[in-house]
Amino acid sequence: MKSIRILFILLLSALFVISCQRNNGNESIEVFGIEFTPNFFIVDDEIVGIDADIASEAMQSANLDVNLTMANIWDDAYNAVLSGPNKALLTVAYSPERKDLFKWAGPTSQGMYGIFGNGEPISDEYPLHIDMCKQLSGIVVVRDWLETTTLENLGFTNLVYYDTYSEALDVFMGGAVPYIASDFYHLLSALPGGYFLSNVQTVTRYLTVYYYIAFSKDVNDALVASVQNSIETLIKNKSTVATVRKYIALMPEEHIAGTIQLFTEFSPPSSYNSRESMWEISEGSSIDMLNEIQSRTGYVNNINMTLWNDAYEIAQYLPNSAVFATARTPERENMFQWVGPLSPNKTYFYTLASSELSIETLEDAKALTSIGTPNGWFSHDFLIENNFQNIDASSLTTEKTFVQLISGEVQAILIPDTDMLWLANINKVPMTDLTQHIKALDYDSYIAFSLDTPSSTVREWQGHLDAMKADGTFETIWNKWYSGIPMP
């Protein structure tokens, strides 16, 4: 009997060991990256960083064994993951060109691409229009990086190429080439302490990017989905905020990736920044509306304030993203999924009353020497489509467009009436000093979601907006910003 009991115990022990081996037999993923401080780098022989930490935690939560590998050259890491099997690449910016090459989970972090100068500022204007940057004497770049290929696609011919970031940075700091195209956080972290504030000027920003885990195509869909769910859990419980601030202590939360990436521009009264202590606070009618919708979903993502062209481009390809407030024009109808309307966009030509100009037809407007409107706006598209030859779209915001009119830089401007009233009030310009002419456009503004955002998300947001209109919440927000103006 004793021998049978011992045999039974041994059998149970064997089964336990086999069970443990099965539970611990996680699939192994070899994860590549290159040195890209503060996202992926080595400290005391250990690979650490924002993306390294978040990706490792998410993959381990999805029962994946992670083997982090530091590659010397971007192309080596990129091609290794393309060929597979069971590989992944970190700190890889999601882009339309790369979309179908990998399976994606993320985002793990956010980046901002810009052009930076080493020395005296070349202009008092920030951001310098991207086309003006093509005239800079030379811009240091790293070959084949997205920072570089983006500028190449924009027609830049003044790029000076290097194979590694350390080489490019040495040339930039040495002054041989006075400008560099870089991720802002990467540049800030790679430069010696205090060097950026003392020596570097931001010339312009040209692209907001989101870094993902890019899996080789052979990796199981269920595993990728499990990692995605783990990342979203880390975002919602603010673990990603803690990780980012471990490496960038004062990183504002609006620059930390959310479950949905929301973009807007400086366009009062719909959306704008005000400063509270050391932080900028996003305000405006559309900001209030989106935050109320989000509160009803159970999680409030932060809102990114960026340039219109940047925001508009991102929302055309990035999963789980939206740009607002976006005029819903026929040309844009099939480019997005729509939630709204948020506000009307009755858009008029305006001139200074003292000019005594009259604009009763489009032909009258075409006869002017110049018409200002924000670059990339639906009003800009309208002028182009109607063959205006007197367009001045050098301004990136309605505020700068308004200043162009007041200063006499342009004869007329084309902007919505709600924007004009707000800008006149905050600049203390009586509306009697301005003349409103013919209405050129009349489209409502919406939230424009990317086509790769789940339709269930879009339906949920529209349902919450409809409920706000039914229960009076929308009217309360509207009257706060647009008292006396009819709701859409």
C-alpha angles and dihedrals in degrees: 000000000000091000090050090050091050090048090050092051091048090050092051090048091051091050090049092052091048090049092050091049090052093048092048094043092101120168111261123229123193105216119201133196141151128233104285111154125238094015104049124005144123127266119174092346092307126112109233139155142114096293094035092054098042094043093047093051093046094048093046089051086054089054095253122142107228126211110185116207127188113216123198098216128039094224091055092055093041095051093044091058092044089057095045148151111186095343136134137190126215132208090026113148114231109239138163091251092054098038098099097036096074144018111252139217123174155342099252095172146352129242135190120211116210145155115248132192130215107215137011118002114261093209141014088225120097126218096027109216109263093237090057089056089065086072095058114118095245140334122210113225140169114245116255096000116135089242086063103038090051090059091044090055089051090058101257113164098171097078121129111205132220131170098228137033092235090058092048092048093051091053092047094049092044091057097235089122112022100207136054133190109219149140103272096227092046092052093046092051096042096051121083115269112285094006096110095053093044101042114013129083124193107233098181144327117230110173139024111209137188122217116220140177104260110204124198111257094251094065112110115263092226091056092050090049090049091053090048091053090049091052091050090051090052090050094049095048090048094242089130090055090054091048094049092048090050086069102025105031099192099038108147112236093235087067092055117091118258136194088264120026109223121193135189138155138231099278113137134237090020096049135349143138128255125181124244113180106311094335130083114229122209113227139166144098095285092044090056092047095050094046090052091049090049094048087058091053090056098246130067116208120201120253123238116221108205142138116301096239090050094049094044093051095048094052090055093067115008116100115240095014138125140183125209153231090018125170108237101225127169090249091056098040098101096036096074146020110249135223118180156342099253101166143344122262106207101171124197141175112251132194137173110274089226090064090064089211120160123211111183099146138025088253089059089053092048089054092062120099094236142001121194125211134152116279114259095008124135086252089057089050089050094054092048094047090051093051098247110173096189100067120143106188096158092118118087097199138038088243092062090043089055091051089052089059096045092048093049094244090128131024096224141004133211114216138130118282094238090055092047094051092049094047092048091051097048091044091047093236112147113234086230086070089060132064123215112210133180122338110247102179139020115185129140121238121241142173105265113208122196116256088242092062111103110262088226089065091051092049091048092052093047090050092053092047091050089050090051090055091048097048097044098251093114091051091052091053092044094053090049089063107019108031110177095016117109116250119244 
